[in-house]
Amino acid sequence: MSSGKFSDEFKRDAVAQITERGDPVREVSQRLGVSPYSLYAWEKKFAQASSREAEKDTEIRRLKTELARVCEERDIL
């Protein structure tokens, strides 16, 4: 099967079945009609993307905290 047949949403859902629900790769691959190799590749691809998003979320929280502190200091002055 070529990688162009499946949307990113389908791939993310398939990976979520493995990572979040804990379903075995073999079972998910049989249920969805996808090779286990594709599932492992999708898992690797989307794990990297989710770690970057987690880093962004952490940075956003840090910046919001800093902004709140700076606004408070400004209001005191």
HTML snippet that shows the backbone in 3Dmol.js (N, CA, C, O; Angstrom):
<script src="https://3Dmol.org/build/3Dmol-min.js"></script>
<div id="view" style="width:600px;height:400px;position:relative"></div>
<script>
const pdb = `
ATOM      1  N   MET A   1       0.841  -1.185   0.000  1.00  0.00           N
ATOM      2  CA  MET A   1       0.000   0.000   0.000  1.00  0.00           C
ATOM      3  C   MET A   1       0.882   1.243   0.000  1.00  0.00           C
ATOM      4  O   MET A   1       1.880   1.313   0.718  1.00  0.00           O
ATOM      5  N   SER A   2       0.513   2.183  -0.784  1.00  0.00           N
ATOM      6  CA  SER A   2       1.294   3.410  -0.828  1.00  0.00           C
ATOM      7  C   SER A   2       0.892   4.316   0.317  1.00  0.00           C
ATOM      8  O   SER A   2      -0.229   4.238   0.821  1.00  0.00           O
ATOM      9  N   SER A   3       1.809   5.175   0.725  1.00  0.00           N
ATOM     10  CA  SER A   3       1.547   6.044   1.870  1.00  0.00           C
ATOM     11  C   SER A   3       0.561   7.156   1.529  1.00  0.00           C
ATOM     12  O   SER A   3       0.054   7.821   2.433  1.00  0.00           O
ATOM     13  N   GLY A   4       0.280   7.374   0.251  1.00  0.00           N
ATOM     14  CA  GLY A   4      -0.626   8.431  -0.145  1.00  0.00           C
ATOM     15  C   GLY A   4      -2.097   8.086   0.010  1.00  0.00           C
ATOM     16  O   GLY A   4      -2.951   8.953  -0.171  1.00  0.00           O
ATOM     17  N   LYS A   5      -2.410   6.851   0.339  1.00  0.00           N
ATOM     18  CA  LYS A   5      -3.802   6.426   0.431  1.00  0.00           C
ATOM     19  C   LYS A   5      -4.485   6.893   1.706  1.00  0.00           C
ATOM     20  O   LYS A   5      -5.711   6.992   1.741  1.00  0.00           O
ATOM     21  N   PHE A   6      -3.738   7.177   2.735  1.00  0.00           N
ATOM     22  CA  PHE A   6      -4.316   7.463   4.042  1.00  0.00           C
ATOM     23  C   PHE A   6      -4.064   8.909   4.450  1.00  0.00           C
ATOM     24  O   PHE A   6      -2.970   9.442   4.262  1.00  0.00           O
ATOM     25  N   SER A   7      -5.084   9.525   5.005  1.00  0.00           N
ATOM     26  CA  SER A   7      -4.939  10.903   5.471  1.00  0.00           C
ATOM     27  C   SER A   7      -4.155  10.923   6.783  1.00  0.00           C
ATOM     28  O   SER A   7      -4.022   9.903   7.459  1.00  0.00           O
ATOM     29  N   ASP A   8      -3.641  12.098   7.126  1.00  0.00           N
ATOM     30  CA  ASP A   8      -2.920  12.243   8.390  1.00  0.00           C
ATOM     31  C   ASP A   8      -3.836  11.958   9.573  1.00  0.00           C
ATOM     32  O   ASP A   8      -3.397  11.419  10.589  1.00  0.00           O
ATOM     33  N   GLU A   9      -5.093  12.314   9.442  1.00  0.00           N
ATOM     34  CA  GLU A   9      -6.043  12.053  10.528  1.00  0.00           C
ATOM     35  C   GLU A   9      -6.197  10.545  10.755  1.00  0.00           C
ATOM     36  O   GLU A   9      -6.220  10.084  11.896  1.00  0.00           O
ATOM     37  N   PHE A  10      -6.300   9.785   9.668  1.00  0.00           N
ATOM     38  CA  PHE A  10      -6.399   8.331   9.773  1.00  0.00           C
ATOM     39  C   PHE A  10      -5.152   7.769  10.449  1.00  0.00           C
ATOM     40  O   PHE A  10      -5.241   6.905  11.321  1.00  0.00           O
ATOM     41  N   LYS A  11      -3.990   8.271  10.035  1.00  0.00           N
ATOM     42  CA  LYS A  11      -2.727   7.790  10.598  1.00  0.00           C
ATOM     43  C   LYS A  11      -2.637   8.111  12.079  1.00  0.00           C
ATOM     44  O   LYS A  11      -2.218   7.271  12.875  1.00  0.00           O
ATOM     45  N   ARG A  12      -3.034   9.339  12.457  1.00  0.00           N
ATOM     46  CA  ARG A  12      -3.005   9.712  13.880  1.00  0.00           C
ATOM     47  C   ARG A  12      -3.953   8.840  14.699  1.00  0.00           C
ATOM     48  O   ARG A  12      -3.618   8.432  15.811  1.00  0.00           O
ATOM     49  N   ASP A  13      -5.120   8.558  14.160  1.00  0.00           N
ATOM     50  CA  ASP A  13      -6.071   7.689  14.863  1.00  0.00           C
ATOM     51  C   ASP A  13      -5.507   6.283  15.031  1.00  0.00           C
ATOM     52  O   ASP A  13      -5.661   5.668  16.086  1.00  0.00           O
ATOM     53  N   ALA A  14      -4.858   5.781  13.994  1.00  0.00           N
ATOM     54  CA  ALA A  14      -4.257   4.448  14.072  1.00  0.00           C
ATOM     55  C   ALA A  14      -3.159   4.419  15.135  1.00  0.00           C
ATOM     56  O   ALA A  14      -3.075   3.475  15.920  1.00  0.00           O
ATOM     57  N   VAL A  15      -2.332   5.440  15.158  1.00  0.00           N
ATOM     58  CA  VAL A  15      -1.260   5.519  16.153  1.00  0.00           C
ATOM     59  C   VAL A  15      -1.840   5.660  17.558  1.00  0.00           C
ATOM     60  O   VAL A  15      -1.304   5.091  18.509  1.00  0.00           O
ATOM     61  N   ALA A  16      -2.925   6.410  17.696  1.00  0.00           N
ATOM     62  CA  ALA A  16      -3.566   6.582  19.001  1.00  0.00           C
ATOM     63  C   ALA A  16      -4.083   5.254  19.533  1.00  0.00           C
ATOM     64  O   ALA A  16      -4.058   5.023  20.741  1.00  0.00           O
ATOM     65  N   GLN A  17      -4.547   4.384  18.655  1.00  0.00           N
ATOM     66  CA  GLN A  17      -5.012   3.074  19.103  1.00  0.00           C
ATOM     67  C   GLN A  17      -3.880   2.281  19.739  1.00  0.00           C
ATOM     68  O   GLN A  17      -4.102   1.494  20.660  1.00  0.00           O
ATOM     69  N   ILE A  18      -2.678   2.493  19.248  1.00  0.00           N
ATOM     70  CA  ILE A  18      -1.515   1.776  19.777  1.00  0.00           C
ATOM     71  C   ILE A  18      -0.993   2.447  21.041  1.00  0.00           C
ATOM     72  O   ILE A  18      -0.755   1.787  22.053  1.00  0.00           O
ATOM     73  N   THR A  19      -0.817   3.761  20.976  1.00  0.00           N
ATOM     74  CA  THR A  19      -0.160   4.463  22.078  1.00  0.00           C
ATOM     75  C   THR A  19      -1.087   4.774  23.241  1.00  0.00           C
ATOM     76  O   THR A  19      -0.688   4.645  24.399  1.00  0.00           O
ATOM     77  N   GLU A  20      -2.308   5.178  22.955  1.00  0.00           N
ATOM     78  CA  GLU A  20      -3.216   5.594  24.029  1.00  0.00           C
ATOM     79  C   GLU A  20      -4.069   4.446  24.556  1.00  0.00           C
ATOM     80  O   GLU A  20      -4.254   4.308  25.766  1.00  0.00           O
ATOM     81  N   ARG A  21      -4.583   3.629  23.656  1.00  0.00           N
ATOM     82  CA  ARG A  21      -5.436   2.525  24.088  1.00  0.00           C
ATOM     83  C   ARG A  21      -4.636   1.279  24.426  1.00  0.00           C
ATOM     84  O   ARG A  21      -5.115   0.402  25.146  1.00  0.00           O
ATOM     85  N   GLY A  22      -3.419   1.200  23.905  1.00  0.00           N
ATOM     86  CA  GLY A  22      -2.564   0.052  24.207  1.00  0.00           C
ATOM     87  C   GLY A  22      -2.853  -1.184  23.375  1.00  0.00           C
ATOM     88  O   GLY A  22      -2.465  -2.290  23.751  1.00  0.00           O
ATOM     89  N   ASP A  23      -3.530  -1.008  22.252  1.00  0.00           N
ATOM     90  CA  ASP A  23      -3.807  -2.153  21.383  1.00  0.00           C
ATOM     91  C   ASP A  23      -2.513  -2.631  20.730  1.00  0.00           C
ATOM     92  O   ASP A  23      -1.661  -1.811  20.391  1.00  0.00           O
ATOM     93  N   PRO A  24      -2.350  -3.941  20.548  1.00  0.00           N
ATOM     94  CA  PRO A  24      -1.144  -4.462  19.886  1.00  0.00           C
ATOM     95  C   PRO A  24      -1.078  -4.016  18.425  1.00  0.00           C
ATOM     96  O   PRO A  24      -2.104  -3.892  17.757  1.00  0.00           O
ATOM     97  N   VAL A  25       0.129  -3.781  17.944  1.00  0.00           N
ATOM     98  CA  VAL A  25       0.337  -3.323  16.574  1.00  0.00           C
ATOM     99  C   VAL A  25      -0.240  -4.334  15.585  1.00  0.00           C
ATOM    100  O   VAL A  25      -0.881  -3.949  14.607  1.00  0.00           O
ATOM    101  N   ARG A  26      -0.019  -5.596  15.828  1.00  0.00           N
ATOM    102  CA  ARG A  26      -0.508  -6.639  14.920  1.00  0.00           C
ATOM    103  C   ARG A  26      -2.031  -6.585  14.794  1.00  0.00           C
ATOM    104  O   ARG A  26      -2.576  -6.702  13.696  1.00  0.00           O
ATOM    105  N   GLU A  27      -2.708  -6.407  15.924  1.00  0.00           N
ATOM    106  CA  GLU A  27      -4.173  -6.350  15.924  1.00  0.00           C
ATOM    107  C   GLU A  27      -4.686  -5.128  15.160  1.00  0.00           C
ATOM    108  O   GLU A  27      -5.617  -5.230  14.362  1.00  0.00           O
ATOM    109  N   VAL A  28      -4.073  -3.984  15.412  1.00  0.00           N
ATOM    110  CA  VAL A  28      -4.489  -2.745  14.740  1.00  0.00           C
ATOM    111  C   VAL A  28      -4.227  -2.852  13.242  1.00  0.00           C
ATOM    112  O   VAL A  28      -5.053  -2.431  12.432  1.00  0.00           O
ATOM    113  N   SER A  29      -3.081  -3.413  12.875  1.00  0.00           N
ATOM    114  CA  SER A  29      -2.760  -3.523  11.449  1.00  0.00           C
ATOM    115  C   SER A  29      -3.750  -4.435  10.730  1.00  0.00           C
ATOM    116  O   SER A  29      -4.149  -4.145   9.602  1.00  0.00           O
ATOM    117  N   GLN A  30      -4.149  -5.527  11.368  1.00  0.00           N
ATOM    118  CA  GLN A  30      -5.124  -6.426  10.750  1.00  0.00           C
ATOM    119  C   GLN A  30      -6.489  -5.762  10.664  1.00  0.00           C
ATOM    120  O   GLN A  30      -7.175  -5.873   9.648  1.00  0.00           O
ATOM    121  N   ARG A  31      -6.881  -5.076  11.721  1.00  0.00           N
ATOM    122  CA  ARG A  31      -8.196  -4.436  11.763  1.00  0.00           C
ATOM    123  C   ARG A  31      -8.323  -3.348  10.698  1.00  0.00           C
ATOM    124  O   ARG A  31      -9.378  -3.198  10.081  1.00  0.00           O
ATOM    125  N   LEU A  32      -7.231  -2.579  10.483  1.00  0.00           N
ATOM    126  CA  LEU A  32      -7.277  -1.456   9.557  1.00  0.00           C
ATOM    127  C   LEU A  32      -6.795  -1.801   8.150  1.00  0.00           C
ATOM    128  O   LEU A  32      -6.960  -1.006   7.225  1.00  0.00           O
ATOM    129  N   GLY A  33      -6.204  -2.976   7.986  1.00  0.00           N
ATOM    130  CA  GLY A  33      -5.691  -3.354   6.675  1.00  0.00           C
ATOM    131  C   GLY A  33      -4.437  -2.600   6.294  1.00  0.00           C
ATOM    132  O   GLY A  33      -4.238  -2.246   5.132  1.00  0.00           O
ATOM    133  N   VAL A  34      -3.594  -2.357   7.278  1.00  0.00           N
ATOM    134  CA  VAL A  34      -2.348  -1.606   7.079  1.00  0.00           C
ATOM    135  C   VAL A  34      -1.203  -2.493   7.553  1.00  0.00           C
ATOM    136  O   VAL A  34      -1.366  -3.265   8.498  1.00  0.00           O
ATOM    137  N   SER A  35      -0.060  -2.391   6.909  1.00  0.00           N
ATOM    138  CA  SER A  35       1.072  -3.208   7.342  1.00  0.00           C
ATOM    139  C   SER A  35       1.604  -2.704   8.683  1.00  0.00           C
ATOM    140  O   SER A  35       1.546  -1.508   8.970  1.00  0.00           O
ATOM    141  N   PRO A  36       2.120  -3.616   9.495  1.00  0.00           N
ATOM    142  CA  PRO A  36       2.708  -3.196  10.771  1.00  0.00           C
ATOM    143  C   PRO A  36       3.870  -2.221  10.574  1.00  0.00           C
ATOM    144  O   PRO A  36       4.099  -1.349  11.412  1.00  0.00           O
ATOM    145  N   TYR A  37       4.600  -2.369   9.473  1.00  0.00           N
ATOM    146  CA  TYR A  37       5.720  -1.465   9.193  1.00  0.00           C
ATOM    147  C   TYR A  37       5.236  -0.027   9.009  1.00  0.00           C
ATOM    148  O   TYR A  37       5.880   0.923   9.454  1.00  0.00           O
ATOM    149  N   SER A  38       4.090   0.111   8.345  1.00  0.00           N
ATOM    150  CA  SER A  38       3.517   1.449   8.171  1.00  0.00           C
ATOM    151  C   SER A  38       3.129   2.039   9.518  1.00  0.00           C
ATOM    152  O   SER A  38       3.369   3.219   9.774  1.00  0.00           O
ATOM    153  N   LEU A  39       2.528   1.222  10.383  1.00  0.00           N
ATOM    154  CA  LEU A  39       2.132   1.714  11.701  1.00  0.00           C
ATOM    155  C   LEU A  39       3.332   2.182  12.511  1.00  0.00           C
ATOM    156  O   LEU A  39       3.282   3.220  13.170  1.00  0.00           O
ATOM    157  N   TYR A  40       4.418   1.404  12.456  1.00  0.00           N
ATOM    158  CA  TYR A  40       5.622   1.811  13.181  1.00  0.00           C
ATOM    159  C   TYR A  40       6.191   3.118  12.619  1.00  0.00           C
ATOM    160  O   TYR A  40       6.648   3.976  13.373  1.00  0.00           O
ATOM    161  N   ALA A  41       6.160   3.262  11.294  1.00  0.00           N
ATOM    162  CA  ALA A  41       6.656   4.498  10.674  1.00  0.00           C
ATOM    163  C   ALA A  41       5.781   5.679  11.060  1.00  0.00           C
ATOM    164  O   ALA A  41       6.293   6.759  11.354  1.00  0.00           O
ATOM    165  N   TRP A  42       4.464   5.486  11.062  1.00  0.00           N
ATOM    166  CA  TRP A  42       3.548   6.566  11.445  1.00  0.00           C
ATOM    167  C   TRP A  42       3.745   6.930  12.907  1.00  0.00           C
ATOM    168  O   TRP A  42       3.715   8.105  13.276  1.00  0.00           O
ATOM    169  N   GLU A  43       3.946   5.917  13.733  1.00  0.00           N
ATOM    170  CA  GLU A  43       4.157   6.173  15.161  1.00  0.00           C
ATOM    171  C   GLU A  43       5.403   7.026  15.375  1.00  0.00           C
ATOM    172  O   GLU A  43       5.394   7.967  16.168  1.00  0.00           O
ATOM    173  N   LYS A  44       6.461   6.694  14.668  1.00  0.00           N
ATOM    174  CA  LYS A  44       7.708   7.455  14.778  1.00  0.00           C
ATOM    175  C   LYS A  44       7.504   8.891  14.292  1.00  0.00           C
ATOM    176  O   LYS A  44       7.963   9.836  14.934  1.00  0.00           O
ATOM    177  N   LYS A  45       6.818   9.053  13.163  1.00  0.00           N
ATOM    178  CA  LYS A  45       6.580  10.377  12.580  1.00  0.00           C
ATOM    179  C   LYS A  45       5.763  11.258  13.523  1.00  0.00           C
ATOM    180  O   LYS A  45       6.124  12.407  13.779  1.00  0.00           O
ATOM    181  N   PHE A  46       4.666  10.713  14.034  1.00  0.00           N
ATOM    182  CA  PHE A  46       3.782  11.523  14.858  1.00  0.00           C
ATOM    183  C   PHE A  46       4.289  11.681  16.286  1.00  0.00           C
ATOM    184  O   PHE A  46       3.888  12.621  16.973  1.00  0.00           O
ATOM    185  N   ALA A  47       5.153  10.794  16.748  1.00  0.00           N
ATOM    186  CA  ALA A  47       5.759  10.966  18.070  1.00  0.00           C
ATOM    187  C   ALA A  47       6.692  12.171  18.047  1.00  0.00           C
ATOM    188  O   ALA A  47       6.742  12.937  19.009  1.00  0.00           O
ATOM    189  N   GLN A  48       7.429  12.341  16.955  1.00  0.00           N
ATOM    190  CA  GLN A  48       8.316  13.498  16.827  1.00  0.00           C
ATOM    191  C   GLN A  48       7.501  14.777  16.774  1.00  0.00           C
ATOM    192  O   GLN A  48       7.877  15.777  17.386  1.00  0.00           O
ATOM    193  N   ALA A  49       6.399  14.760  16.056  1.00  0.00           N
ATOM    194  CA  ALA A  49       5.549  15.943  15.945  1.00  0.00           C
ATOM    195  C   ALA A  49       4.936  16.293  17.299  1.00  0.00           C
ATOM    196  O   ALA A  49       4.851  17.468  17.654  1.00  0.00           O
ATOM    197  N   SER A  50       4.512  15.292  18.048  1.00  0.00           N
ATOM    198  CA  SER A  50       3.883  15.568  19.342  1.00  0.00           C
ATOM    199  C   SER A  50       4.897  16.075  20.356  1.00  0.00           C
ATOM    200  O   SER A  50       4.544  16.873  21.225  1.00  0.00           O
ATOM    201  N   SER A  51       6.155  15.629  20.269  1.00  0.00           N
ATOM    202  CA  SER A  51       7.165  16.135  21.198  1.00  0.00           C
ATOM    203  C   SER A  51       7.473  17.601  20.898  1.00  0.00           C
ATOM    204  O   SER A  51       7.733  18.377  21.818  1.00  0.00           O
ATOM    205  N   ARG A  52       7.448  17.984  19.628  1.00  0.00           N
ATOM    206  CA  ARG A  52       7.657  19.398  19.282  1.00  0.00           C
ATOM    207  C   ARG A  52       6.489  20.239  19.797  1.00  0.00           C
ATOM    208  O   ARG A  52       6.689  21.355  20.275  1.00  0.00           O
ATOM    209  N   GLU A  53       5.278  19.706  19.699  1.00  0.00           N
ATOM    210  CA  GLU A  53       4.120  20.445  20.193  1.00  0.00           C
ATOM    211  C   GLU A  53       4.172  20.581  21.704  1.00  0.00           C
ATOM    212  O   GLU A  53       3.780  21.613  22.248  1.00  0.00           O
ATOM    213  N   ALA A  54       4.649  19.557  22.382  1.00  0.00           N
ATOM    214  CA  ALA A  54       4.776  19.620  23.840  1.00  0.00           C
ATOM    215  C   ALA A  54       5.788  20.696  24.233  1.00  0.00           C
ATOM    216  O   ALA A  54       5.583  21.424  25.205  1.00  0.00           O
ATOM    217  N   GLU A  55       6.881  20.792  23.473  1.00  0.00           N
ATOM    218  CA  GLU A  55       7.872  21.836  23.733  1.00  0.00           C
ATOM    219  C   GLU A  55       7.257  23.221  23.529  1.00  0.00           C
ATOM    220  O   GLU A  55       7.507  24.137  24.312  1.00  0.00           O
ATOM    221  N   LYS A  56       6.461  23.368  22.485  1.00  0.00           N
ATOM    222  CA  LYS A  56       5.801  24.647  22.228  1.00  0.00           C
ATOM    223  C   LYS A  56       4.835  24.997  23.354  1.00  0.00           C
ATOM    224  O   LYS A  56       4.779  26.146  23.794  1.00  0.00           O
ATOM    225  N   ASP A  57       4.070  24.002  23.823  1.00  0.00           N
ATOM    226  CA  ASP A  57       3.128  24.240  24.924  1.00  0.00           C
ATOM    227  C   ASP A  57       3.853  24.671  26.183  1.00  0.00           C
ATOM    228  O   ASP A  57       3.387  25.563  26.892  1.00  0.00           O
ATOM    229  N   THR A  58       4.979  24.053  26.470  1.00  0.00           N
ATOM    230  CA  THR A  58       5.776  24.421  27.635  1.00  0.00           C
ATOM    231  C   THR A  58       6.271  25.852  27.518  1.00  0.00           C
ATOM    232  O   THR A  58       6.212  26.615  28.482  1.00  0.00           O
ATOM    233  N   GLU A  59       6.755  26.215  26.345  1.00  0.00           N
ATOM    234  CA  GLU A  59       7.248  27.575  26.120  1.00  0.00           C
ATOM    235  C   GLU A  59       6.117  28.593  26.244  1.00  0.00           C
ATOM    236  O   GLU A  59       6.315  29.670  26.808  1.00  0.00           O
ATOM    237  N   ILE A  60       4.953  28.269  25.731  1.00  0.00           N
ATOM    238  CA  ILE A  60       3.801  29.181  25.828  1.00  0.00           C
ATOM    239  C   ILE A  60       3.423  29.393  27.290  1.00  0.00           C
ATOM    240  O   ILE A  60       3.169  30.523  27.708  1.00  0.00           O
ATOM    241  N   ARG A  61       3.384  28.301  28.078  1.00  0.00           N
ATOM    242  CA  ARG A  61       3.067  28.445  29.513  1.00  0.00           C
ATOM    243  C   ARG A  61       4.088  29.327  30.212  1.00  0.00           C
ATOM    244  O   ARG A  61       3.731  30.172  31.033  1.00  0.00           O
ATOM    245  N   ARG A  62       5.371  29.127  29.880  1.00  0.00           N
ATOM    246  CA  ARG A  62       6.426  29.929  30.501  1.00  0.00           C
ATOM    247  C   ARG A  62       6.265  31.402  30.148  1.00  0.00           C
ATOM    248  O   ARG A  62       6.396  32.271  31.009  1.00  0.00           O
ATOM    249  N   LEU A  63       5.981  31.679  28.876  1.00  0.00           N
ATOM    250  CA  LEU A  63       5.827  33.064  28.441  1.00  0.00           C
ATOM    251  C   LEU A  63       4.597  33.720  29.060  1.00  0.00           C
ATOM    252  O   LEU A  63       4.635  34.904  29.393  1.00  0.00           O
ATOM    253  N   LYS A  64       3.515  32.975  29.219  1.00  0.00           N
ATOM    254  CA  LYS A  64       2.316  33.526  29.854  1.00  0.00           C
ATOM    255  C   LYS A  64       2.589  33.868  31.312  1.00  0.00           C
ATOM    256  O   LYS A  64       2.139  34.904  31.802  1.00  0.00           O
ATOM    257  N   THR A  65       3.318  33.013  32.001  1.00  0.00           N
ATOM    258  CA  THR A  65       3.678  33.276  33.392  1.00  0.00           C
ATOM    259  C   THR A  65       4.545  34.522  33.493  1.00  0.00           C
ATOM    260  O   THR A  65       4.337  35.367  34.363  1.00  0.00           O
ATOM    261  N   GLU A  66       5.517  34.628  32.595  1.00  0.00           N
ATOM    262  CA  GLU A  66       6.400  35.794  32.589  1.00  0.00           C
ATOM    263  C   GLU A  66       5.616  37.067  32.266  1.00  0.00           C
ATOM    264  O   GLU A  66       5.851  38.109  32.878  1.00  0.00           O
ATOM    265  N   LEU A  67       4.697  36.992  31.319  1.00  0.00           N
ATOM    266  CA  LEU A  67       3.880  38.146  30.968  1.00  0.00           C
ATOM    267  C   LEU A  67       3.036  38.593  32.155  1.00  0.00           C
ATOM    268  O   LEU A  67       2.918  39.789  32.422  1.00  0.00           O
ATOM    269  N   ALA A  68       2.453  37.640  32.864  1.00  0.00           N
ATOM    270  CA  ALA A  68       1.637  37.984  34.034  1.00  0.00           C
ATOM    271  C   ALA A  68       2.492  38.688  35.092  1.00  0.00           C
ATOM    272  O   ALA A  68       2.045  39.652  35.714  1.00  0.00           O
ATOM    273  N   ARG A  69       3.726  38.201  35.295  1.00  0.00           N
ATOM    274  CA  ARG A  69       4.627  38.814  36.278  1.00  0.00           C
ATOM    275  C   ARG A  69       4.991  40.237  35.859  1.00  0.00           C
ATOM    276  O   ARG A  69       4.972  41.151  36.683  1.00  0.00           O
ATOM    277  N   VAL A  70       5.322  40.425  34.581  1.00  0.00           N
ATOM    278  CA  VAL A  70       5.708  41.744  34.081  1.00  0.00           C
ATOM    279  C   VAL A  70       4.532  42.719  34.164  1.00  0.00           C
ATOM    280  O   VAL A  70       4.714  43.885  34.516  1.00  0.00           O
ATOM    281  N   CYS A  71       3.335  42.247  33.843  1.00  0.00           N
ATOM    282  CA  CYS A  71       2.146  43.107  33.936  1.00  0.00           C
ATOM    283  C   CYS A  71       1.894  43.525  35.381  1.00  0.00           C
ATOM    284  O   CYS A  71       1.530  44.668  35.656  1.00  0.00           O
ATOM    285  N   GLU A  72       2.093  42.588  36.292  1.00  0.00           N
ATOM    286  CA  GLU A  72       1.902  42.899  37.708  1.00  0.00           C
ATOM    287  C   GLU A  72       2.927  43.932  38.171  1.00  0.00           C
ATOM    288  O   GLU A  72       2.582  44.861  38.902  1.00  0.00           O
ATOM    289  N   GLU A  73       4.194  43.775  37.747  1.00  0.00           N
ATOM    290  CA  GLU A  73       5.220  44.732  38.111  1.00  0.00           C
ATOM    291  C   GLU A  73       4.894  46.106  37.531  1.00  0.00           C
ATOM    292  O   GLU A  73       5.083  47.117  38.208  1.00  0.00           O
ATOM    293  N   ARG A  74       4.418  46.161  36.319  1.00  0.00           N
ATOM    294  CA  ARG A  74       4.053  47.413  35.680  1.00  0.00           C
ATOM    295  C   ARG A  74       2.906  48.097  36.434  1.00  0.00           C
ATOM    296  O   ARG A  74       2.937  49.308  36.651  1.00  0.00           O
ATOM    297  N   ASP A  75       1.898  47.317  36.830  1.00  0.00           N
ATOM    298  CA  ASP A  75       0.758  47.862  37.540  1.00  0.00           C
ATOM    299  C   ASP A  75       1.162  48.413  38.903  1.00  0.00           C
ATOM    300  O   ASP A  75       0.581  49.391  39.372  1.00  0.00           O
ATOM    301  N   ILE A  76       2.141  47.800  39.534  1.00  0.00           N
ATOM    302  CA  ILE A  76       2.598  48.287  40.841  1.00  0.00           C
ATOM    303  C   ILE A  76       3.276  49.636  40.689  1.00  0.00           C
ATOM    304  O   ILE A  76       3.126  50.508  41.546  1.00  0.00           O
ATOM    305  N   LEU A  77       4.016  49.814  39.611  1.00  0.00           N
ATOM    306  CA  LEU A  77       4.715  51.086  39.396  1.00  0.00           C
ATOM    307  C   LEU A  77       3.695  52.163  39.054  1.00  0.00           C
ATOM    308  O   LEU A  77       4.065  53.316  38.833  1.00  0.00           O
TER     309      LEU A  77
END
`;
const viewer = $3Dmol.createViewer("view");
viewer.addModel(pdb, "pdb");
viewer.setStyle({}, {cartoon: {color: "spectrum"}});
viewer.zoomTo();
viewer.render();
</script>
